[in-house]
């Protein structure tokens, strides 16, 4: 309740009492939501008050709420210190005349009247009734009796008045009975058998007694006239075993994870932990009464201790990207964590105000206590649920990993989804760096416990140089961590800089001449322009559209001047490209190689020649000018020290390369000369991975292996032949998904 009210206010960004530990911590409110940033309360810290209203329907607004932490503290303290509000107050009172209880205390600061409590009730089948001469439905029964009475009366299970219990109002004459629904989902079954309750929270078949305390809030009198202040009445029931008093926080030994602690209960030998989810949070609608009857409780685990960390029952770390935290508390899957959620009004957070985390004391004979609970909005809301995968990819510089770079290029934060569904940002540090050859291996560790492997080839480096680079990175990250506002700003700017692109710059460079699908052409243009994140969402829902992964691999294979090293696809809508060279250097490399290719084409004197003669000229040029790079071949697949040999740069500027360079050069020559061509990838039966070409000559596809034609004595043995003519040691098989969209591979078959 308080969280939702706070989100609707214009309360300025600043440090406020943490909702879960208001006496110990201050938490940063960014003007719209709680963030993950906290620090210890200082003696001089000021706690500014705010007065956002809580409004019953169609009634005057009461300015009686303060920031979340302050409300919890004030209400709990009030209930603890006001005479008559502690156990022993009105043990003989009845729920049937609850509206007749006298007000015994007024809290002027909160604007609430408190009546005598009704404690220690023995009849869990008791009726909660009151006089009500006005129309409880207020003339509006659109949502039925489950909601239409809330302008007049509500029921909560916690002192902070956040966790509302589902009730129905039944009016007979000038009396109203309030029915409570909290038993329908109060049994947790063994999920493997759907039988044999593992934990039964029901108290016989009666309505009351699931919770340790109830708080009735009345806003109007029997005639429907607004009270000067809301009137709160606390009541509870006898129980064989007392409910534990529960508090929630973050485990200091496991950052970011939910930890609970509670008072020991006499007669209990173990405790069960449950999470109660409201029907609304589960996606229920009010058009079906069965979806609104009480909370749905998820069993999280048991312990004999009086403290519990969620990691004790669930593996919070998956050990690999992406990682989750606080498993077992997951919300229903939200929409993709798109950068669009940073815009105003783009996203409505999950409402946790009705959820609760509870602890049940259990005796040796199986008797259970009422639930001791804390409200989920304060205990869970700002905790991390999972890494915001797409946002992390958008922020990460991994897409520009380049051999020889001399800096740690990881983002200094990890974007994550909290339990309200919002994207937050946790600062990171680089831990346990080590050098393996010329590659740095380390662990990015966020402030709230996410861990991500970091690996990058940096080149020859001393231990002292590595330490200096890591220290510089960590100092910058720590500076951001100390300024949450700047961290948020830097994070958003970084992520938005990686927003997927639909538009590309026309480079004027040669493009593939024989692609299998228009998506490949689109991707090829982007790759030539050096786009890191390519938006392919336009194709995602088109009937018959290829898998973007296949299209991206074809575009990379058939666009030699793009110098693509690797592609990946996010959400089937974004192709992320890693280039062999920094994007800032890409254009220079392209121009150098393109000019070399144009010089080579001019030397071939192709004017007036047929396509077959042109292909022969391409082959002979490489045989005359290129020497096979056996050193680069020997270290495959570790090509990091021989990048040029595996693309056009080595073949056309240094005169040396391996099969991939030969095939790319043949393809580029054909693109410049206007001959339809493709690079083909596969395996030689008696060898390993290999690349060659096919050219469309006189209406049919024929194969050329320029690498194998460049022997000790240049020859034409593998020039413009059919697939079947690769025999003996040259026999090979194509691996379609390395060079073409597999469904179209047959279009390139030779006769």
LUMZAPA-727124 format. One record per residue (C-alpha): residue number from 0; x, y, z. Coordinates in steps of 0.1 Angstrom, whole numbers. Layout:
<atoms>
   num      c1      c2      c3
   NUM       X       Y       Z
...
</atoms>
This chain:
<atoms>
   num      c1      c2      c3
     0       0       0       0
     1      27      25       9
     2      49      15     -20
     3      21      21     -45
     4      13      54     -28
     5      49      65     -29
     6      52      57     -66
     7      23      80     -73
     8      38     110     -55
     9      63     136     -65
    10      85     131     -35
    11     119     143     -44
    12     148     119     -49
    13     168     114     -17
    14     178      91      12
    15     148      78      32
    16     143      51      59
    17     147      17      43
    18     113       0      43
    19     127     -33      56
    20     151     -19      82
    21     141      17      89
    22     160      21     121
    23     193       9     106
    24     194      18      70
    25     186      46      46
    26     177      37      10
    27     179      59     -21
    28     145      69     -36
    29     151      81     -72
    30     119     101     -74
    31      99      72     -88
    32     111      40     -71
    33     133      25     -44
    34     168      16     -57
    35     193     -10     -45
    36     215      17     -28
    37     216      18      10
    38     238      31      38
    39     238      31      76
    40     216      56      94
    41     237      85     108
    42     228     103     139
    43     223     136     120
    44     202     121      92
    45     170     140      86
    46     139     120      77
    47     116     143      56
    48      80     136      59
    49      56     133      30
    50      18     132      29
    51       7     111      -1
    52     -30     101       4
    53     -47      67       7
    54     -82      71      -8
    55    -113      50      -2
    56    -134      51     -33
    57    -154      83     -39
    58    -144      97      -5
    59    -123     125       8
    60     -85     118       9
    61     -67     115      42
    62     -32     128      44
    63     -21     101      69
    64       7      83      52
    65      45      90      54
    66      73      74      35
    67      72      36      37
    68      98      31      64
    69      84      58      85
    70      48      44      83
    71      59       9      94
    72      79      23     124
    73      52      47     134
    74      23      22     133
    75      43      -6     149
    76      55      17     177
    77      19      30     182
    78       5      -5     185
    79      33     -14     210
    80      31      16     234
    81      -5      27     235
    82     -23      14     266
    83     -49     -12     258
    84     -33     -21     225
    85     -12     -48     240
    86     -22     -84     248
    87     -48     -85     276
    88     -68     -55     264
    89    -103     -67     256
    90    -101    -105     258
    91    -138    -108     263
    92    -150     -86     235
    93    -168     -99     204
    94    -163     -94     167
    95    -201     -91     162
    96    -202     -56     176
    97    -167     -45     166
    98    -180     -10     155
    99    -191      -3     191
   100    -155      -5     205
   101    -144      28     219
   102    -115      48     205
   103     -87      47     231
   104     -59      65     213
   105     -54      90     185
   106     -21      93     167
   107     -21     129     155
   108      11     124     134
   109      -5      95     114
   110     -40     108     115
   111     -54      75     128
   112     -78      66     156
   113     -72      32     174
   114     -99      14     193
   115     -95     -12     220
   116     -81     -44     205
   117    -100     -76     206
   118     -74    -102     217
   119     -74    -139     224
   120    -106    -149     207
   121    -114    -185     209
   122    -141    -189     183
   123    -124    -190     149
   124    -158    -193     133
   125    -168    -159     147
   126    -187    -134     125
   127    -173    -100     119
   128    -203     -77     119
   129    -212     -40     123
   130    -241     -17     120
   131    -244      -1      85
   132    -275      17      75
   133    -260      32      43
   134    -256      11      11
   135    -223      -7      15
   136    -220     -12     -23
   137    -224      26     -27
   138    -247      19     -57
   139    -218       3     -76
   140    -217     -35     -78
   141    -196     -36    -110
   142    -169     -56     -93
   143    -192     -74     -69
   144    -191     -77     -31
   145    -153     -84     -31
   146    -144     -48     -38
   147    -174     -25     -38
   148    -173     -21       0
   149    -137      -9       2
   150    -146      27       4
   151    -160      19      38
   152    -140      -9      53
   153    -108     -29      46
   154     -90     -57      64
   155     -52     -61      67
   156     -29     -87      82
   157       0     -65      90
   158       5     -35     113
   159      18     -14      84
   160     -16     -18      67
   161       0     -31      34
   162     -11     -67      31
   163     -48     -66      25
   164     -69     -97      30
   165     -97    -105       5
   166    -131     -99      21
   167    -167     -98      10
   168    -194     -76      24
   169    -229     -91      28
   170    -255     -65      39
   171    -288     -76      55
   172    -310     -47      65
   173    -289     -23      86
   174    -262     -49      94
   175    -231     -58      74
   176    -211     -90      78
   177    -176     -91      65
   178    -165    -125      53
   179    -128    -133      50
   180    -113    -156      24
   181     -78    -168      34
   182     -81    -206      36
   183     -86    -215       0
   184     -50    -215     -10
   185     -35    -222      25
   186     -24    -258      18
   187       9    -266       1
   188      10    -299     -17
   189      40    -321     -27
   190      44    -310     -64
   191      56    -344     -74
   192      24    -362     -65
   193      -1    -334     -60
   194     -12    -353     -29
   195      -3    -354       8
   196      -1    -318      21
   197      34    -310      32
   198      22    -280      51
   199     -14    -274      60
   200     -19    -238      71
   201     -57    -241      76
   202     -72    -239     110
   203     -98    -266     108
   204    -124    -254      83
   205    -129    -220      98
   206    -122    -187      82
   207    -101    -170     109
   208     -68    -178     125
   209     -44    -181      95
   210     -27    -149     105
   211     -15    -139     139
   212     -32    -105     139
   213     -59     -87     119
   214     -63     -50     114
   215     -98     -37     105
   216     -98      -2      90
   217    -131      17      89
   218    -134      49      69
   219    -170      58      75
   220    -197      54     103
   221    -229      34     101
   222    -246      61      80
   223    -217      63      55
   224    -204      96      69
   225    -166      99      68
   226    -148      97     100
   227    -124     126     109
   228     -97      99     108
   229     -97      62      98
   230    -104      39     127
   231     -82       9     132
   232     -91     -21     153
   233     -67     -50     160
   234     -79     -84     168
   235     -65    -120     170
   236     -73    -155     181
   237     -60    -180     206
   238     -35    -205     193
   239     -18    -235     208
   240      15    -222     194
   241      23    -185     192
   242      32    -169     158
   243      68    -159     154
   244      76    -122     151
   245      93    -119     118
   246     117     -93     103
   247     132     -93      68
   248     164     -79      54
   249     194     -86      32
   250     219    -112      43
   251     253     -94      47
   252     271    -126      39
   253     251    -131       6
   254     245     -97      -9
   255     212     -91     -25
   256     195    -122     -11
   257     165    -122      12
   258     171    -131      48
   259     145    -136      75
   260     148    -138     113
   261     122    -143     140
   262     117    -148     177
   263     119    -183     189
   264      85    -199     197
   265      80    -220     228
   266      69    -255     218
   267      81    -253     182
   268     109    -276     170
   269     110    -263     134
   270      97    -234     112
   271      83    -234      77
   272      88    -204      54
   273      61    -195      29
   274      54    -168       3
   275      19    -156      -1
   276      11    -142     -36
   277     -20    -122     -41
   278     -44    -131     -70
   279     -37     -98     -87
   280       0    -104     -86
   281      -7    -138    -101
   282     -25    -123    -130
   283     -60    -129    -118
   284     -90    -109    -129
   285    -120     -99    -108
   286    -143    -116    -133
   287    -139    -149    -115
   288    -145    -151     -78
   289    -123    -181     -75
   290     -93    -161     -86
   291     -97    -136     -57
   292    -102    -158     -27
   293     -71    -153      -6
   294     -34    -155     -11
   295     -17    -184     -29
   296      11    -197      -6
   297      43    -211     -20
   298      63    -233       3
   299     100    -221       4
   300     115    -244      30
   301     120    -254      66
   302     146    -249      93
   303     151    -255     130
   304     169    -222     133
   305     154    -188     139
   306     169    -173     108
   307     168    -183      71
   308     184    -172      38
   309     166    -180       6
   310     198    -194      -8
   311     195    -222      18
   312     165    -237      -1
   313     172    -225     -36
   314     203    -222     -57
   315     204    -185     -62
   316     235    -185     -84
   317     232    -204    -117
   318     270    -202    -122
   319     267    -189    -158
   320     252    -159    -175
   321     224    -150    -171
   322     221    -153    -133
   323     192    -152    -110
   324     189    -141     -74
   325     163    -150     -48
   326     149    -180     -66
   327     116    -192     -53
   328     102    -157     -52
   329      99    -153     -89
   330      71    -132    -103
   331      52    -142    -134
   332      74    -136    -164
   333      74     -99    -174
   334      78     -84    -209
   335     113     -83    -222
   336     135     -59    -202
   337     137     -35    -231
   338     155      -2    -229
   339     121      13    -238
   340     112       8    -202
   341     133      38    -193
   342     108      61    -210
   343      81      78    -190
   344      49      59    -188
   345      63      29    -206
   346      60       4    -178
   347      38      -4    -148
   348      56     -22    -120
   349      42     -54    -104
   350      22     -45     -73
   351      36     -65     -44
   352      15     -46     -18
   353      -8     -76     -12
   354      20    -102     -10
   355      35    -114      22
   356      64    -136      34
   357      55    -157      64
   358      70    -180      90
   359      50    -208     106
   360      61    -224     139
   361      55    -262     139
   362      55    -284     170
   363      68    -320     172
   364      33    -333     168
   365      26    -312     137
   366       5    -284     152
   367      11    -251     134
   368      10    -215     146
   369      -6    -187     128
   370      15    -170     102
   371      41    -144     114
   372      44    -122      83
   373      62     -93      68
   374      49     -74      38
   375      65     -83       5
   376      66     -48      -9
   377      91     -37      18
   378     109     -70      22
   379     112     -80     -15
   380     104     -52     -38
   381     138     -37     -44
   382     157     -71     -42
   383     172     -84     -74
   384     154    -111     -93
   385     175    -116    -125
   386     200     -99    -147
   387     183     -77    -173
   388     198     -97    -201
   389     190     -76    -230
   390     200     -44    -212
   391     232     -59    -201
   392     240     -69    -237
   393     232     -34    -248
   394     255     -19    -222
   395     283     -44    -226
   396     313     -36    -247
   397     319     -73    -254
   398     306     -67    -289
   399     337     -46    -295
   400     363     -70    -280
   401     394     -66    -300
   402     428     -82    -298
   403     454     -57    -285
   404     430     -34    -266
   405     446     -20    -234
   406     417     -15    -211
   407     390     -33    -192
   408     359     -25    -214
   409     332     -41    -193
   410     303     -19    -181
   411     308      -7    -145
   412     273     -18    -135
   413     249     -47    -140
   414     213     -39    -149
   415     189     -62    -132
   416     152     -68    -127
   417     139     -63     -92
   418     107     -79     -79
   419      85     -51     -90
   420      97     -57    -126
   421     117     -25    -129
   422     153     -23    -142
   423     178     -12    -115
   424     216      -9    -117
   425     241     -24     -93
   426     278     -12     -95
   427     304     -39    -101
   428     341     -45     -93
   429     365     -68    -111
   430     377     -96     -88
   431     404    -122     -90
   432     420    -111    -123
   433     446    -135    -138
   434     465    -137    -171
   435     463    -169    -192
   436     487    -162    -220
   437     476    -128    -233
   438     440    -132    -221
   439     426    -116    -190
   440     402    -138    -170
   441     383    -122    -141
   442     349    -121    -124
   443     326     -91    -125
   444     309     -90     -91
   445     280     -67     -85
   446     271     -50     -52
   447     241     -73     -49
   448     258    -106     -57
   449     256    -112     -94
   450     287    -127    -109
   451     297    -126    -145
   452     327    -142    -161
   453     349    -117    -179
   454     374    -128    -206
   455     393    -107    -230
   456     425    -109    -250
   457     446     -78    -242
   458     480     -88    -256
   459     515     -90    -240
   460     510     -76    -205
   461     529     -77    -172
   462     513     -85    -139
   463     518     -49    -127
   464     501     -35    -159
   465     472     -58    -153
   466     469     -47    -117
   467     469     -11    -127
   468     442     -16    -153
   469     420     -34    -128
   470     426      -8    -102
   471     416      20    -126
   472     384       1    -135
   473     375      -6     -99
   474     381      30     -88
   475     358      43    -115
   476     331      18    -106
   477     334      27     -69
   478     330      64     -77
   479     298      56     -95
   480     286      34     -67
   481     289      64     -43
   482     267      85     -65
   483     235      66     -73
   484     221      94     -94
   485     252      95    -116
   486     252      57    -118
   487     216      56    -131
   488     224      83    -156
   489     255      66    -169
   490     238      33    -171
   491     208      46    -191
   492     231      65    -215
   493     253      35    -220
   494     224      12    -226
   495     206      36    -250
   496     239      39    -269
   497     236       2    -276
   498     200       4    -288
   499     194     -19    -318
   500     195       0    -352
   501     172      -3    -382
   502     189      24    -403
   503     224      20    -416
   504     249      41    -435
   505     254      33    -471
   506     291      26    -474
   507     291      21    -512
   508     312     -11    -507
   509     305     -43    -526
   510     276     -64    -513
   511     268    -101    -517
   512     256    -111    -552
   513     236    -143    -545
   514     220    -142    -511
   515     191    -166    -502
   516     167    -141    -485
   517     161    -103    -483
   518     169    -104    -445
   519     205    -114    -455
   520     208     -84    -477
   521     196     -61    -449
   522     220     -77    -424
   523     249     -74    -449
   524     244     -37    -453
   525     244     -32    -416
   526     275     -53    -412
   527     294     -33    -438
   528     283      -1    -418
   529     297     -16    -386
   530     263     -18    -368
   531     268     -36    -335
   532     231     -43    -327
   533     208     -48    -357
   534     171     -47    -352
   535     154     -75    -371
   536     120     -73    -353
   537     104     -64    -386
   538     110    -100    -398
   539     102    -117    -365
   540      65    -122    -372
   541      66    -125    -410
   542      53    -159    -422
   543      81    -179    -437
   544     109    -156    -424
   545     141    -175    -417
   546     157    -179    -382
   547     177    -147    -376
   548     206    -168    -365
   549     209    -185    -399
   550     204    -153    -417
   551     231    -136    -397
   552     256    -164    -403
   553     249    -163    -440
   554     254    -125    -441
   555     287    -127    -422
   556     300    -155    -445
   557     290    -138    -477
   558     301    -102    -469
   559     339    -104    -468
   560     345     -67    -463
   561     324     -67    -431
   562     351     -86    -412
   563     326    -102    -389
   564     340    -124    -362
   565     309    -136    -345
   566     271    -131    -344
   567     245    -138    -317
   568     207    -132    -315
   569     187    -119    -286
   570     150    -125    -283
   571     148    -134    -320
   572     147     -97    -327
   573     182     -83    -323
   574     214     -95    -341
   575     245     -86    -322
   576     277     -85    -342
   577     313     -88    -330
   578     339     -75    -355
   579     375     -86    -359
   580     386     -50    -356
   581     374     -20    -336
   582     345      -3    -352
   583     365      29    -352
   584     392      12    -374
   585     368      -8    -395
   586     363      17    -422
   587     400      22    -427
   588     405     -16    -431
   589     377     -18    -455
   590     390      10    -477
   591     426      -4    -478
   592     414     -39    -488
   593     388     -26    -513
   594     415      -5    -530
   595     438     -35    -531
   596     410     -56    -547
   597     403     -29    -573
   598     439     -28    -583
   599     439     -66    -586
   600     408     -65    -607
   601     423     -39    -630
   602     454     -60    -635
   603     432     -90    -646
   604     420     -70    -676
   605     384     -85    -674
   606     368     -63    -701
   607     350     -85    -727
   608     356    -117    -708
   609     329    -143    -700
   610     320    -151    -664
   611     340    -184    -667
   612     371    -165    -679
   613     367    -139    -651
   614     366    -167    -624
   615     397    -183    -640
   616     414    -149    -637
   617     405    -146    -600
   618     419    -180    -594
   619     451    -174    -613
   620     457    -140    -596
   621     457    -157    -561
   622     479    -185    -573
   623     504    -159    -585
   624     503    -135    -556
   625     494    -154    -524
   626     514    -179    -503
   627     495    -202    -480
   628     501    -194    -443
   629     510    -227    -426
   630     517    -210    -393
   631     482    -197    -390
   632     467    -230    -401
   633     488    -248    -374
   634     472    -229    -345
   635     435    -233    -356
   636     410    -228    -339
   637     430    -203    -318
   638     432    -176    -345
   639     435    -146    -322
   640     471    -140    -332
   641     464    -146    -369
   642     433    -125    -375
   643     445    -111    -409
   644     453    -146    -423
   645     417    -157    -418
   646     402    -128    -438
   647     409    -105    -467
   648     435     -84    -450
   649     463    -111    -452
   650     455    -123    -487
   651     451     -89    -504
   652     475     -67    -484
   653     502     -91    -471
   654     500    -118    -498
   655     495    -146    -473
   656     465    -164    -457
   657     445    -196    -453
   658     415    -210    -471
   659     391    -186    -455
   660     411    -157    -469
   661     413    -173    -504
   662     376    -179    -505
   663     368    -144    -492
   664     390    -128    -519
   665     374    -149    -546
   666     340    -137    -534
   667     350    -101    -533
   668     365    -102    -568
   669     332    -116    -580
   670     312     -90    -563
   671     333     -62    -579
   672     331     -79    -613
   673     294     -87    -611
   674     296    -125    -610
   675     272    -143    -588
   676     292    -161    -561
   677     291    -176    -526
   678     316    -188    -501
   679     310    -224    -491
   680     321    -239    -457
   681     324    -276    -448
   682     348    -304    -440
   683     372    -323    -461
   684     366    -360    -454
   685     403    -367    -448
   686     411    -334    -433
   687     393    -306    -413
   688     372    -275    -418
   689     377    -258    -451
   690     363    -230    -473
   691     359    -228    -510
   692     335    -210    -535
   693     307    -216    -560
   694     301    -193    -590
   695     270    -191    -613
   696     283    -196    -648
   697     261    -200    -678
   698     231    -204    -656
   699     245    -232    -633
   700     265    -233    -601
   701     301    -247    -603
   702     327    -250    -576
   703     362    -236    -573
   704     388    -243    -546
   705     414    -216    -551
   706     434    -228    -521
   707     439    -263    -535
   708     446    -249    -570
   709     475    -229    -554
   710     499    -259    -550
   711     536    -261    -556
   712     526    -259    -592
   713     495    -237    -598
   714     467    -257    -616
   715     431    -257    -625
   716     422    -291    -612
   717     395    -277    -589
   718     383    -249    -612
   719     346    -247    -622
   720     338    -283    -614
   721     307    -301    -600
   722     304    -311    -563
   723     308    -347    -573
   724     342    -340    -589
   725     357    -334    -555
   726     371    -370    -552
   727     398    -388    -534
   728     416    -367    -508
   729     395    -337    -520
   730     362    -353    -511
   731     342    -330    -489
   732     308    -323    -473
   733     291    -290    -470
   734     280    -277    -436
   735     251    -255    -446
   736     245    -235    -414
   737     281    -221    -416
   738     275    -203    -449
   739     238    -203    -460
   740     203    -205    -446
   741     201    -243    -446
   742     167    -244    -461
   743     181    -228    -493
   744     213    -248    -496
   745     200    -269    -525
   746     196    -238    -546
   747     234    -237    -549
   748     239    -273    -558
   749     260    -280    -589
   750     247    -302    -617
</atoms>
